[in-house]
């Protein structure tokens, strides 16, 4: 028998080709028009747990199984119709492992007639796992990625980017830059498109914050970054970027800034309180110790009148110190929100007269009740003393006599208590900050003493009792005054049969 060298070479080529195909990790096979296997590589038969001799001639449905065959049938039909097919499929191998694959069906066309189709199945499990890990990371970070094709204007989004704005990638279809920009808040749209246009023109990356309208009608705040990619000629061909939902982060940052501002303010207030304590408490303390030291050292040489005089002065200094401590405690109660009024039905005339008598002021304020005034009001007596006492102290310290306390009927069933003096009053430019903590007007800054929180405390105590404290500036022959507006007992109780004006 004569052996042809060409036939031997062909057999060697077939053997080498077979060896090459068997060494490839991809699944490779050929199926005829009847769906029968003609050839399959080692990876293919190993995946499905079949022997090569047994697999040859088997129908594709027997190899894939009924369920997978039903899913792949449209792609098989398409390949036998002469159309190349590419699709993803999740399979379970003989070891029970889930494998993510990408399958390619290529028609075998000879003379315009389809004789079968080639199958190439690639295991893409590592890629799918990496993609899922990236999707999970993006979801946790509320981050999505995108890519803009500059030539076509087509924008490709990651799955999580669709989720951020509430869109379904299957239903949305292809996005182009103008269509994508519709999702941007109208007030930010021009700025966003301007950044993209500049990046396309200059090749420089950008980062920009703006608002995005979600499909559900909501609004989120995002930060988007774009990194241009250039070709060999230096032209920008595409822009790769990310977009992150920073709505919660921005809200948290605002809350943190607010808390930090409050902490800074608290530190400033603490410093102010310490400074106030150093100045205002030291003075009466020094006086008390001074008088007591004189009495201790010279008791036997002093006349009774001198002893009484020093005791009286020490007592007055102790009274000022006690008042200062009460104010500090009241301020602490105001700051902590623990003001707990204990209202009583008070005879307004008697209460105001007692406050004037016990104020320990250098002068005696005039107390005047308008005719027909509702004498009974519901108010915490301690708070009333603190409010009116503070106003009287300010009037004698910063104003001019006569100092008057007037009670009259106000609007809307309120009683108004006015504390006025003959001084020039407070400049209009300073009235807006009168009732803020540690506010000190120009007049107060020029005068000795004063803590700057008395009016703030008085206003808060008034508010806790359902009243208001306001300032009325000087007008012509009418003196300036602080006005405490108190609801009547009838209004507080809501009882039309309650106390009538006397």
Secondary structure, 3 states (H helix, E strand, C coil): CCCCHHHHHHHHHHHHHHHHHHHCCCEEEEEECCCEEEEECHHHHHHHCCCHHHHCCCEHHHHHCHHHHHHHHHHHHHHHCCCCEEEEEEEECCCCCEEEEEEEEEEEEECCEEEEEEEEEEECHHHHHHHHHHHHHHHHHCEEEEEEECCCCEEEECHHHHHHHCCCHHHHCCEEHHHHHCCECHHHHHHHHHHHHHHHHHCCCEEEEEEEECCCCCEEEEEEEEEEEECCCCCEEEEEEEEEECHHHHHHHHHHHHHHHHHHHHHHHHHHHHHHHHHHHHHHHHHHHHHHHHHHHHHHHCCHHHHHHHHHHHHHHHHHHHHHHHHHHHHHHHHHCCCCCCCEEEEHHHHHHHHHHCCCCCCCCEEEECCCCCCEEEECHHHHHHHHHHHHHHHHHHCCCCCEEEEEECCCCEEEEEEECCCCCCCHHHHHHCCCCCCCCHHHHHCCCCCCCHHHHHHHHHHHCCCEEEEECCECCECCEEEEEEEEHHHHHCCCCCCCCC
